[in-house]
Amino acid sequence: MHPATDPVFSNGFSPRIRVRRLGVCSFDDALALQERAARSVKAGGEDELLYVEHPAVITLGRGTTPGQLLTSRRQLAAAGISVIETNRGGGATFHGPGQLVGYPIISLQRRGIGVRTYLQGLEKALIGALQSVGVTAFTRQGLTGVWTEFGKLVAIGIAVQQSVTRHGFALNVKTDLEPFKNIVSCGLRDPVTSLQRMKWDGDVAAFTGRLVAELESFLGQASVPTSPVVSFARHKVQP
């Protein structure tokens, strides 16, 4: 994949979401890009959704406990899996090739919503987009993420600073699920699944476009004027 920008989605009333498809991108580079996007949003620019795919990495959220990492960091490094501590919510999770990672950079204040409402809206948007491509998914009471009858499909973990969101969701499309055996994913003993394991082989591009529409529909409840587009500098992404 190559860096690209989708057309801006808008319902004509709410702030728009600018979608950027960044291809394969290291986790550290993605963090830097999120911060750059957050500065743009705080300056009045449009909310953004960054789509990326990470090389193999285990990330540890603020809720990670020592028992969630089942393999030593040395062994993981030897297997080509890095371990990074982050400031997002949630526990340990795995990112790797074949996974769709989305980082919505959203001004909650401008949208007029709180963190809990945003998380519920993100789950709802994911479920709606999955249903639009024939995948039945659901949430579980008291937990964050999206499940299917075959296991957990989407992990969600966010951070909010000065009312602007960072981090987001990771959806297993054609992800190798073996690396998940190195962690207690999100602190749960639930099985983890992927669209590939569920025998789904649909159009990922159609799904990602539908997800933006679903997210925009939810966020469109806040009707405030749009802002001019703020330029987004070119960046280095890994091949």
Buried (B, 14 or more C-beta within 10 A) or exposed (E): EEBEEBEBBBEEEBBBBBBBBBBBBBBEBBBEBBBBBBEBBBEEBBBBBBBBBBBBBBBBBEBBEEEBBEBEEEEBEEEEBBBBEBEBBBBBBBBBEBBBBBBBBBBBEBBBBEBEBBBBBBBBBBBBBBBBBEBEBEBEEEBBBBBBEBBBBBBBBBBBEEBBBBBBBBBBBBBBBEBBEBBBBBBBEBEBBBBBBBEBEEEBEEBBBBBBBBBBBBBBEBEEEBBEEBEBEEBEBEE
